[in-house]
């Protein structure tokens, strides 16, 4: 069974072809939190992609949420995002 971090990685790589992608599962920091009780996780992602060039921060976040699609309802409770253009 593929773990959630790997599933998130695959979705973002497929949609955005990032030059940098780091995914940190921070779920352990939220044990007991009301939103964590349903089993979905808390994650921080850092992603740099050419697709972000000339895009607003809001547009970048929308692209990420679109790439993650159903995972936002089944696997992800909270998502912290750092989205940049490649260096």
C-alpha positions as CSV (number, residue, x, y, z in Angstrom):
1,X,0.0,0.0,0.0
2,X,1.3,3.4,-1.0
3,X,1.6,5.8,1.9
4,X,-0.1,9.2,1.8
5,X,3.2,11.2,1.3
6,X,4.0,9.1,-1.7
7,X,0.4,9.4,-3.1
8,X,0.6,13.2,-2.7
9,X,4.1,13.2,-4.3
10,X,2.8,11.3,-7.3
11,X,-0.2,13.6,-7.8
12,X,1.9,16.7,-7.7
13,X,4.7,15.3,-9.9
14,X,2.1,14.2,-12.5
15,X,0.4,17.6,-12.6
16,X,3.2,20.1,-12.1
17,X,6.5,18.4,-12.9
18,X,8.2,20.3,-10.1
19,X,11.9,21.0,-10.0
20,X,11.7,20.8,-6.2
21,X,9.2,19.0,-4.0
22,X,9.3,18.4,-0.3
23,X,6.4,16.9,1.6
24,X,6.4,16.8,5.4
25,X,3.7,14.8,7.2
26,X,3.0,16.9,10.3
27,X,0.1,14.8,11.5
28,X,1.9,13.8,14.7
29,X,1.8,17.4,15.8
30,X,-2.0,17.4,15.7
31,X,-2.9,14.3,17.5
32,X,-6.1,14.9,19.4
33,X,-7.0,17.9,17.2
34,X,-10.7,17.8,16.2
35,X,-9.9,17.8,12.5
36,X,-7.5,15.0,12.8
37,X,-10.0,12.6,14.3
38,X,-11.3,11.5,10.9
39,X,-7.9,10.0,10.1
40,X,-6.9,12.5,7.5
41,X,-3.4,14.1,7.8
42,X,-1.7,17.5,8.2
43,X,1.0,18.2,5.6
44,X,3.4,20.9,4.6
45,X,4.6,21.0,1.0
46,X,7.3,23.0,-0.5
47,X,7.1,23.0,-4.3
48,X,8.9,24.9,-7.1
49,X,7.5,24.5,-10.6
50,X,7.8,26.2,-14.0
51,X,4.0,26.2,-14.1
52,X,4.1,28.8,-11.3
53,X,5.9,31.4,-13.4
54,X,3.8,34.6,-13.7
55,X,1.1,33.0,-11.5
56,X,-0.2,34.7,-8.3
57,X,0.1,33.0,-5.0
58,X,-3.7,32.2,-5.1
59,X,-3.3,30.7,-8.6
60,X,-0.4,28.5,-7.4
61,X,-2.4,27.2,-4.5
62,X,-5.4,26.5,-6.8
63,X,-3.1,24.5,-9.1
64,X,-1.9,22.5,-6.1
65,X,-5.4,21.8,-4.8
66,X,-6.6,20.8,-8.3
67,X,-3.6,18.4,-8.6
68,X,-4.5,16.8,-5.3
69,X,-8.2,16.6,-6.2
70,X,-9.9,13.9,-4.2
71,X,-7.0,13.5,-1.8
72,X,-8.2,16.7,-0.1
73,X,-11.4,14.9,0.9
74,X,-10.0,11.4,1.6
75,X,-6.4,11.9,2.9
76,X,-5.6,15.5,3.7
77,X,-7.2,17.5,6.5
78,X,-4.8,20.5,6.5
79,X,-2.2,21.6,4.0
80,X,0.4,24.3,4.4
81,X,2.0,25.4,1.1
82,X,5.1,27.1,0.0
83,X,4.9,27.5,-3.8
84,X,7.6,29.2,-5.7
85,X,9.1,29.6,-9.2
86,X,12.2,27.5,-9.8
87,X,15.6,29.2,-9.2
